[in-house]
């Protein structure tokens, strides 16, 4: 599999042009299977750049949404393949007890918030509530489960033969615990992340910032490091950077975290444009 980061922010940045190295777009990750299957994880503003880079004759695109907070869907209506009649776009999102995915997405993709309605898009668009558990997407196997974040939110584990990528961009696995839990059975997302080759995970806060945001559904970086250690992952990519954090602030955050090592995994700063072979 090849994995490319197209948007790594938790919201559009307020830190100005000094955020360019880590990037200023919101959540979007491209996953290419060894058979060519294309999965897009979330539809933040980064999906616009991804759409512009895709081949115009791409026949099918799969989009997996973790949840429907604005920073994860605000680029959806600007995704170029949606406006191509020769393209199948299949979208999955978290289930809800009240409305299906089409009804919920239509609240954003319709006037007065957006000028084009879902029903008017020329692509062959299909929308599905994600089946919790396992399912096949093209030539890839996808596992998903609910994780700790406000509103219905899922994390994804994508397997290509024996290689695994796990994507949990909005997650508070410790949920305010004084110490990070040592029991896998108690920890949100553990079964999903266990033994992953590559984990892309929420690292929004510093420790002081997290103390003021308990229950908001995001992680301090030390919680993410503990989670990765508990799950025995091989590589950890920091993600969902706070919009107020400049490049220099994120550098310091990673440098401070590095001093708490060594780690049994490779720690990788998540930057737009970064690509991995898994």
VOBA-1610 file (N, C-alpha, C; in pm, whole numbers, padded with zeros to 5 digits, always signed):
BEGIN
Unk+00083-00120+00000Unk+00000+00000+00000Unk+00087+00125+00000Unk+00033+00228-00064Unk+00096+00358-00056Unk-00001+00453+00014Unk+00050+00528+00110Unk-00032+00620+00189Unk+00024+00760+00173Unk-00063+00857+00138Unk-00022+00996+00120Unk-00109+01087+00204Unk-00047+01180+00274Unk-00119+01277+00357Unk-00150+01401+00274Unk-00279+01437+00264Unk-00321+01555+00189Unk-00373+01666+00280Unk-00403+01635+00405Unk-00447+01735+00501Unk-00429+01679+00640Unk-00365+01756+00729Unk-00327+01703+00861Unk-00378+01788+00977Unk-00451+01896+00949Unk-00494+01988+01055Unk-00628+01947+01114Unk-00650+01989+01240Unk-00778+01967+01306Unk-00881+02070+01268Unk-00838+02182+01215Unk-00925+02287+01163Unk-00837+02378+01080Unk-00898+02467+01002Unk-00816+02558+00924Unk-00728+02641+01016Unk-00598+02654+00987Unk-00505+02713+01082Unk-00524+02862+01102Unk-00497+02904+01225Unk-00502+03047+01259Unk-00363+03102+01284Unk-00261+03018+01262Unk-00124+03057+01295Unk-00054+03129+01181Unk-00119+03146+01065Unk-00060+03223+00956Unk+00033+03141+00868Unk+00114+03208+00785Unk+00197+03139+00685Unk+00306+03052+00745Unk+00334+03068+00874Unk+00437+02985+00935Unk+00389+02841+00958Unk+00269+02806+00910Unk+00219+02669+00920Unk+00241+02590+00793Unk+00312+02643+00696Unk+00317+02581+00565Unk+00392+02448+00563Unk+00489+02430+00651Unk+00567+02307+00644Unk+00483+02187+00686Unk+00405+02199+00793Unk+00317+02091+00835Unk+00187+02090+00753Unk+00153+02204+00695Unk+00036+02211+00611Unk-00081+02281+00677Unk-00173+02331+00594Unk-00286+02405+00644Unk-00420+02345+00611Unk-00423+02232+00541Unk-00550+02168+00506Unk-00597+02072+00613Unk-00730+02052+00617Unk-00787+01962+00717Unk-00791+01819+00664Unk-00831+01728+00749Unk-00806+01584+00737Unk-00841+01522+00602Unk-00741+01460+00540Unk-00761+01382+00418Unk-00636+01298+00395Unk-00655+01167+00376Unk-00545+01074+00353Unk-00581+00983+00236Unk-00488+00964+00146Unk-00505+00874+00031Unk-00438+00740+00060Unk-00509+00632+00032Unk-00453+00497+00044Unk-00469+00427-00090Unk-00358+00379-00146Unk-00360+00306-00272Unk-00320+00161-00245Unk-00410+00069-00279Unk-00379-00071-00262Unk-00285-00122-00369Unk-00228-00238-00345Unk-00134-00295-00443Unk-00204-00330-00574Unk-00338-00343-00572Unk-00414-00372-00694Unk-00469-00245-00758Unk-00434-00127-00702Unk-00481-00001-00758Unk-00604+00056-00691Unk-00668-00018-00599Unk-00784+00035-00527Unk-00748+00167-00461Unk-00836+00268-00478Unk-00813+00400-00421Unk-00915+00428-00312Unk-00866+00443-00189Unk-00948+00482-00075Unk-00905+00620-00028Unk-01003+00707-00004Unk-00979+00839+00053Unk-01037+00840+00194Unk-00953+00868+00291Unk-00995+00875+00430Unk-01025+01019+00467Unk-01152+01049+00488Unk-01205+01181+00522Unk-01197+01278+00404Unk-01284+01380+00413Unk-01300+01475+00303Unk-01284+01617+00352Unk-01178+01640+00432Unk-01144+01776+00471Unk-01094+01854+00350Unk-01044+01974+00374Unk-01004+02059+00261Unk-00891+01999+00178Unk-00816+01906+00235Unk-00710+01840+00159Unk-00760+01760+00041Unk-00888+01721+00043Unk-00940+01639-00067Unk-00946+01717-00197Unk-00951+01849-00189Unk-00952+01929-00312Unk-00822+01911-00389Unk-00709+01917-00319Unk-00579+01897-00385Unk-00565+01754-00435Unk-00614+01659-00359Unk-00609+01520-00403Unk-00690+01503-00531Unk-00812+01558-00536Unk-00896+01546-00654Unk-00830+01605-00778Unk-00762+01719-00759Unk-00694+01783-00872Unk-00577+01700-00923Unk-00519+01617-00835Unk-00403+01537-00873Unk-00440+01402-00933Unk-00566+01358-00915Unk-00607+01227-00965Unk-00618+01225-01116Unk-00598+01107-01171Unk-00614+01089-01314Unk-00760+01117-01352Unk-00781+01188-01462Unk-00917+01223-01502Unk-00998+01099-01542Unk-00930+00990-01577Unk-01003+00870-01616Unk-01018+00771-01500Unk-00992+00817-01377Unk-01010+00728-01261Unk-01155+00680-01259Unk-01175+00550-01264Unk-01310+00494-01280Unk-01387+00487-01148Unk-01315+00468-01037Unk-01385+00447-00910Unk-01302+00500-00794Unk-01369+00569-00704Unk-01305+00623-00583Unk-01391+00584-00463Unk-01326+00536-00358Unk-01394+00503-00234Unk-01357+00606-00128Unk-01457+00663-00061Unk-01434+00760+00045Unk-01488+00704+00176Unk-01403+00698+00278Unk-01443+00653+00411Unk-01437+00771+00507Unk-01550+00811+00560Unk-01558+00923+00653Unk-01558+00870+00797Unk-01472+00928+00880Unk-01472+00888+01021Unk-01591+00945+01096Unk-01630+01069+01064Unk-01746+01134+01125Unk-01778+01258+01043Unk-01882+01329+01081Unk-01932+01436+00996Unk-01909+01575+01055Unk-01811+01591+01143Unk-01773+01725+01185Unk-01717+01801+01064Unk-01738+01932+01064Unk-01713+02011+00944Unk-01571+01996+00890Unk-01471+01989+00979Unk-01333+01982+00929Unk-01304+01852+00855Unk-01395+01754+00863Unk-01374+01627+00794Unk-01459+01612+00668Unk-01546+01710+00641Unk-01630+01701+00520Unk-01630+01831+00440Unk-01561+01936+00485Unk-01577+02066+00421Unk-01514+02074+00283Unk-01431+01976+00246Unk-01377+01974+00111Unk-01456+01887+00015Unk-01555+01815+00066Unk-01626+01715-00014Unk-01683+01774-00144Unk-01751+01888-00135Unk-01813+01948-00251Unk-01717+02003-00353Unk-01586+02005-00321Unk-01484+02056-00413Unk-01396+01943-00469Unk-01442+01819-00452Unk-01367+01701-00498Unk-01398+01678-00645Unk-01300+01698-00731Unk-01322+01700-00876Unk-01393+01577-00930Unk-01362+01453-00886Unk-01431+01337-00943Unk-01582+01338-00926Unk-01634+01412-00828Unk-01779+01421-00811Unk-01847+01486-00931Unk-01772+01562-01008Unk-01829+01636-01122Unk-01797+01569-01256Unk-01755+01442-01251Unk-01723+01367-01373Unk-01822+01252-01390Unk-01890+01251-01499Unk-01995+01151-01522Unk-01940+01011-01541Unk-01810+00998-01566Unk-01751+00867-01590Unk-01695+00804-01462Unk-01723+00863-01346Unk-01661+00817-01222Unk-01765+00767-01122Unk-01738+00648-01067Unk-01815+00598-00953Unk-01750+00650-00825Unk-01827+00716-00740Unk-01779+00761-00610Unk-01865+00693-00504Unk-01805+00610-00424Unk-01877+00536-00320Unk-01830+00584-00184Unk-01924+00627-00103Unk-01893+00692+00024Unk-01954+00612+00138Unk-01874+00589+00242Unk-01923+00530+00366Unk-01900+00628+00480Unk-01994+00631+00575Unk-01979+00715+00693Unk-02042+00647+00813Unk-02018+00698+00933Unk-02067+00632+01055Unk-02219+00626+01059Unk-02273+00518+01112Unk-02419+00505+01123Unk-02475+00599+01229Unk-02602+00631+01213Unk-02673+00716+01309Unk-02807+00650+01341Unk-02859+00677+01460Unk-02987+00622+01500Unk-03104+00701+01441Unk-03075+00817+01382Unk-03183+00905+01337Unk-03193+00918+01185Unk-03080+00941+01116Unk-03085+00964+00972Unk-02975+00886+00902Unk-02997+00850+00776Unk-02894+00783+00699Unk-02788+00884+00654Unk-02680+00835+00593Unk-02568+00921+00557Unk-02609+01026+00454Unk-02689+00988+00356Unk-02731+01085+00254Unk-02806+01202+00317Unk-02896+01173+00407Unk-02973+01280+00472Unk-02883+01374+00550Unk-02787+01317+00619Unk-02698+01401+00701Unk-02603+01484+00616Unk-02547+01426+00509Unk-02458+01502+00422Unk-02533+01611+00346Unk-02659+01585+00314Unk-02738+01683+00241Unk-02757+01812+00320Unk-02750+01804+00453Unk-02764+01925+00535Unk-02652+02024+00504Unk-02536+01973+00464Unk-02425+02060+00427Unk-02425+02088+00277Unk-02441+01983+00197Unk-02433+01997+00051Unk-02570+02030-00007Unk-02619+02147+00027Unk-02744+02200-00026Unk-02750+02348+00011Unk-02827+02428-00065Unk-02841+02570-00030Unk-02903+02584+00110Unk-02866+02686+00187Unk-02781+02799+00149Unk-02633+02776+00175Unk-02594+02658+00230Unk-02454+02635+00265Unk-02369+02598+00144Unk-02431+02535+00043Unk-02355+02493-00075Unk-02449+02501-00195Unk-02401+02547-00310Unk-02492+02574-00422Unk-02537+02450-00500Unk-02467+02338-00485Unk-02497+02217-00561Unk-02549+02109-00467Unk-02661+02050-00502Unk-02717+01942-00420Unk-02654+01808-00459Unk-02649+01717-00364Unk-02595+01584-00392Unk-02663+01520-00513Unk-02794+01535-00522Unk-02869+01470-00629Unk-02835+01526-00767Unk-02773+01644-00772Unk-02741+01707-00900Unk-02598+01681-00947Unk-02519+01611-00866Unk-02381+01582-00906Unk-02381+01482-01021Unk-02298+01503-01124Unk-02300+01415-01241Unk-02234+01279-01220Unk-02152+01264-01118Unk-02087+01134-01096Unk-02191+01031-01052Unk-02151+00905-01058Unk-02236+00796-01009Unk-02206+00780-00860Unk-02284+00850-00778Unk-02257+00863-00634Unk-02344+00766-00555Unk-02281+00689-00467Unk-02353+00599-00377Unk-02306+00625-00236Unk-02400+00634-00142Unk-02367+00663-00003Unk-02421+00552+00087Unk-02338+00512+00184Unk-02372+00398+00270Unk-02335+00429+00415Unk-02418+00382+00507Unk-02376+00378+00647Unk-02274+00265+00660Unk-02164+00294+00724Unk-02057+00194+00733Unk-02104+00078+00821Unk-02081-00047+00776Unk-02116-00162+00861Unk-02007-00183+00966Unk-02040-00166+01092Unk-01939-00184+01196Unk-01893-00330+01197Unk-01763-00348+01191Unk-01704-00479+01175Unk-01615-00478+01053Unk-01624-00580+00969Unk-01537-00589+00853Unk-01614-00592+00723Unk-01555-00532+00617Unk-01615-00536+00484Unk-01504-00515+00381Unk-01537-00544+00256Unk-01440-00534+00148Unk-01460-00404+00071Unk-01352-00337+00038Unk-01355-00216-00044Unk-01256-00238-00157Unk-01309-00264-00277Unk-01220-00301-00386Unk-01142-00426-00348Unk-01010-00419-00362Unk-00927-00532-00326Unk-00872-00525-00184Unk-00924-00434-00103Unk-00875-00415+00033Unk-00980-00457+00135Unk-00934-00502+00251Unk-01025-00535+00361Unk-01024-00420+00461Unk-01143-00379+00504Unk-01156-00268+00598Unk-01227-00318+00725Unk-01166-00291+00840Unk-01231-00311+00969Unk-01258-00174+01029Unk-01369-00160+01098Unk-01397-00032+01162Unk-01475-00054+01290Unk-01462+00040+01381Unk-01534+00035+01507Unk-01553+00176+01559Unk-01650+00195+01646Unk-01671+00324+01708Unk-01557+00355+01804Unk-01515+00482+01808Unk-01409+00525+01899Unk-01458+00646+01978Unk-01384+00681+02082Unk-01424+00788+02173Unk-01401+00925+02112Unk-01510+00989+02070Unk-01511+01124+02016Unk-01658+01166+02011Unk-01690+01293+02034Unk-01831+01335+02035Unk-01903+01304+01904Unk-02023+01248+01916Unk-02099+01209+01798Unk-02052+01075+01745Unk-02129+01011+01657Unk-02086+00882+01600Unk-01956+00899+01522Unk-01850+00831+01568Unk-01717+00843+01507Unk-01656+00704+01499Unk-01598+00673+01382Unk-01534+00544+01365Unk-01386+00562+01333Unk-01309+00461+01366Unk-01173+00450+01319Unk-01165+00337+01218Unk-01065+00341+01130Unk-01054+00242+01022Unk-00921+00170+01028Unk-00927+00041+00997Unk-00808-00042+00980Unk-00816-00102+00839Unk-00718-00072+00755Unk-00718-00116+00616Unk-00606-00218+00598Unk-00641-00333+00542Unk-00545-00442+00524Unk-00530-00475+00377Unk-00406-00477+00332Unk-00370-00516+00196Unk-00276-00634+00208Unk-00329-00754+00182Unk-00254-00876+00208Unk-00220-00881+00356Unk-00094-00873+00393Unk-00061-00881+00536Unk-00024-00746+00597Unk-00038-00636+00521Unk+00002-00503+00567Unk-00120-00424+00615Unk-00101-00347+00723Unk-00215-00277+00782Unk-00184-00129+00807Unk-00284-00045+00774Unk-00281+00097+00805Unk-00403+00127+00891Unk-00383+00198+01002Unk-00493+00234+01092Unk-00503+00385+01098Unk-00626+00435+01086Unk-00652+00578+01080Unk-00755+00613+01187Unk-00709+00685+01291Unk-00797+00731+01399Unk-00762+00878+01425Unk-00816+00969+01345Unk-00770+01108+01351Unk-00828+01189+01465Unk-00944+01151+01517Unk-01010+01223+01628Unk-01039+01121+01736Unk-00964+01128+01848Unk-00972+01016+01943Unk-00919+01059+02079Unk-00992+01022+02181Unk-00949+01046+02319Unk-00951+00913+02394Unk-00850+00829+02371Unk-00854+00693+02426Unk-00851+00687+02577Unk-00791+00787+02643Unk-00782+00782+02790Unk-00898+00852+02858Unk-00968+00943+02788Unk-01086+01013+02835Unk-01070+01066+02978Unk-00963+01142+02998Unk-00945+01212+03124Unk-00885+01130+03238Unk-00844+01006+03211Unk-00785+00924+03317Unk-00657+00988+03368Unk-00632+00978+03499Unk-00510+01036+03555Unk-00386+00969+03497Unk-00395+00839+03474Unk-00287+00767+03409Unk-00344+00691+03291Unk-00265+00684+03185Unk-00314+00613+03067Unk-00338+00467+03104Unk-00452+00411+03062Unk-00484+00273+03102Unk-00384+00173+03048Unk-00351+00075+03130Unk-00259-00030+03088Unk-00333-00153+03038Unk-00466-00153+03048Unk-00546-00267+03006Unk-00599-00245+02865Unk-00563-00330+02769Unk-00616-00314+02633Unk-00767-00320+02627Unk-00829-00403+02711Unk-00973-00422+02703Unk-01050-00296+02740Unk-00987-00204+02814Unk-01054-00081+02857Unk-01036+00031+02755Unk-00937+00020+02670Unk-00892+00133+02590Unk-00963+00141+02456Unk-01027+00254+02429Unk-01094+00277+02300Unk-00994+00263+02185Unk-01035+00188+02084Unk-00955+00177+01962Unk-00843+00075+01966Unk-00823+00008+02080Unk-00708-00082+02090Unk-00714-00196+01988Unk-00829-00263+01979Unk-00839-00378+01889Unk-00815-00337+01744Unk-00853-00214+01711Unk-00834-00164+01575Unk-00686-00141+01545Unk-00614-00085+01641Unk-00475-00044+01619Unk-00373-00154+01647Unk-00414-00260+01710Unk-00320-00363+01756Unk-00230-00413+01642Unk-00098-00402+01664Unk+00004-00455+01572Unk+00000-00393+01434Unk-00050-00271+01422Unk-00057-00204+01292Unk+00082-00172+01240Unk+00099-00180+01109Unk+00226-00139+01048Unk+00239+00014+01049Unk+00126+00085+01033Unk+00127+00231+01033Unk+00000+00279+01103Unk+00017+00362+01205Unk-00094+00422+01277Unk-00091+00573+01257Unk-00200+00629+01204Unk-00217+00773+01190Unk-00316+00815+01297Unk-00270+00898+01392Unk-00351+00921+01513Unk-00348+01065+01560Unk-00459+01106+01615Unk-00478+01236+01678Unk-00366+01268+01777Unk-00302+01386+01758Unk-00203+01437+01855Unk-00225+01587+01871Unk-00347+01628+01898Unk-00380+01769+01890Unk-00318+01854+02000Unk-00308+01803+02123Unk-00279+01889+02236Unk-00142+01864+02300Unk-00090+01969+02363Unk+00014+01953+02464Unk-00054+01911+02594Unk+00025+01872+02693Unk-00034+01831+02821Unk-00113+01944+02887Unk-00059+02067+02897Unk-00138+02175+02957Unk-00267+02204+02879Unk-00260+02197+02747Unk-00380+02222+02666Unk-00485+02115+02691Unk-00442+01991+02703Unk-00538+01882+02724Unk-00614+01901+02855Unk-00545+01952+02958Unk-00611+01971+03086Unk-00732+02062+03078Unk-00732+02152+02981Unk-00845+02244+02963Unk-00947+02192+02862Unk-00924+02071+02808Unk-01012+02020+02703Unk-01053+01875+02727Unk-01067+01836+02853Unk-01111+01700+02883Unk-01248+01676+02822Unk-01262+01561+02757Unk-01390+01524+02700Unk-01417+01582+02563Unk-01324+01657+02507Unk-01343+01715+02374Unk-01319+01614+02263Unk-01263+01498+02299Unk-01245+01392+02200Unk-01112+01391+02129Unk-01010+01458+02187Unk-00878+01463+02124Unk-00771+01423+02224Unk-00652+01396+02173Unk-00543+01341+02254Unk-00432+01442+02277Unk-00375+01438+02396Unk-00243+01497+02418Unk-00141+01401+02359Unk-00028+01454+02317Unk+00068+01370+02246Unk+00117+01254+02333Unk+00130+01273+02466Unk+00176+01162+02548Unk+00074+01049+02554Unk-00056+01083+02540Unk-00157+00978+02534Unk-00144+00898+02405Unk-00116+00967+02295Unk-00098+00899+02168Unk+00023+00808+02172Unk+00132+00854+02233Unk+00251+00770+02245Unk+00222+00647+02329Unk+00148+00665+02438Unk+00113+00551+02523Unk+00021+00454+02449Unk-00072+00509+02372Unk-00164+00425+02295Unk-00087+00343+02192Unk+00007+00406+02122Unk+00086+00336+02021Unk+00172+00227+02084Unk+00226+00258+02202Unk+00307+00157+02272Unk+00221+00038+02315Unk+00102+00068+02371Unk+00011-00037+02415Unk-00031-00126+02299Unk-00057-00064+02183Unk-00105-00139+02066Unk+00008-00205+01987Unk+00132-00178+02024Unk+00249-00239+01960Unk+00254-00210+01809Unk+00234-00084+01774Unk+00240-00046+01633Unk+00386-00033+01591Unk+00410-00032+01461Unk+00547-00023+01409Unk+00587+00120+01374Unk+00491+00197+01323Unk+00516+00338+01292Unk+00396+00420+01337Unk+00423+00538+01393Unk+00318+00629+01438Unk+00335+00762+01367Unk+00228+00809+01303Unk+00227+00938+01236Unk+00139+01033+01316Unk+00195+01147+01358Unk+00117+01246+01431Unk+00021+01316+01335Unk-00099+01352+01385Unk-00204+01398+01294Unk-00301+01487+01371Unk-00388+01553+01295Unk-00493+01641+01351Unk-00430+01749+01438Unk-00332+01820+01380Unk-00260+01923+01453Unk-00353+02038+01489Unk-00331+02094+01605Unk-00413+02206+01650Unk-00399+02324+01554Unk-00508+02390+01519Unk-00499+02501+01422Unk-00417+02619+01471Unk-00397+02631+01602Unk-00319+02743+01655Unk-00170+02713+01665Unk-00130+02591+01635Unk+00010+02551+01648Unk+00087+02583+01519Unk+00189+02665+01531Unk+00276+02695+01417Unk+00371+02579+01393Unk+00445+02585+01283Unk+00547+02484+01257Unk+00646+02475+01373Unk+00689+02590+01424Unk+00785+02590+01534Unk+00727+02524+01658Unk+00599+02549+01686Unk+00534+02488+01802Unk+00524+02337+01785Unk+00492+02291+01664Unk+00484+02147+01639Unk+00622+02082+01645Unk+00723+02153+01598Unk+00860+02102+01612Unk+00894+02080+01759Unk+00862+02180+01843Unk+00891+02168+01987Unk+00813+02054+02050Unk+00688+02039+02009Unk+00604+01931+02062Unk+00667+01795+02033Unk+00715+01777+01910Unk+00778+01650+01873Unk+00913+01632+01940Unk+00989+01741+01953Unk+01120+01731+02020Unk+01102+01693+02167Unk+01007+01755+02234Unk+00981+01722+02374Unk+00936+01577+02388Unk+00849+01534+02295Unk+00802+01396+02300Unk+00918+01299+02278Unk+01009+01334+02187Unk+01121+01247+02160Unk+01211+01223+02279Unk+01216+01320+02370Unk+01300+01305+02489Unk+01243+01203+02588Unk+01117+01166+02570Unk+01056+01066+02659Unk+01080+00925+02608Unk+01147+00911+02492Unk+01175+00781+02433Unk+01290+00712+02505Unk+01347+00608+02448Unk+01318+00557+02313Unk+01184+00485+02307Unk+01129+00475+02185Unk+01001+00412+02164Unk+01018+00281+02087Unk+00926+00188+02106Unk+00932+00063+02028Unk+00869+00078+01890Unk+00855+00201+01843Unk+00799+00229+01711Unk+00870+00352+01656Unk+00857+00375+01526Unk+00912+00494+01463Unk+00810+00608+01476Unk+00854+00722+01526Unk+00768+00839+01543Unk+00791+00934+01425Unk+00682+00964+01351Unk+00692+01041+01228Unk+00602+01163+01236Unk+00656+01284+01221Unk+00571+01404+01218Unk+00483+01404+01093Unk+00352+01419+01111Unk+00260+01418+00998Unk+00260+01551+00925Unk+00307+01553+00802Unk+00313+01674+00720Unk+00243+01649+00587Unk+00173+01751+00537Unk+00110+01740+00407Unk+00211+01702+00300Unk+00171+01610+00214Unk+00257+01567+00104Unk+00343+01448+00139Unk+00351+01412+00268Unk+00432+01297+00308Unk+00368+01169+00256Unk+00448+01078+00204Unk+00398+00952+00149Unk+00476+00836+00210Unk+00407+00725+00229Unk+00467+00606+00291Unk+00435+00482+00207Unk+00530+00392+00201Unk+00504+00259+00150Unk+00487+00167+00269Unk+00379+00092+00269Unk+00348+00003+00382Unk+00350-00142+00333
//
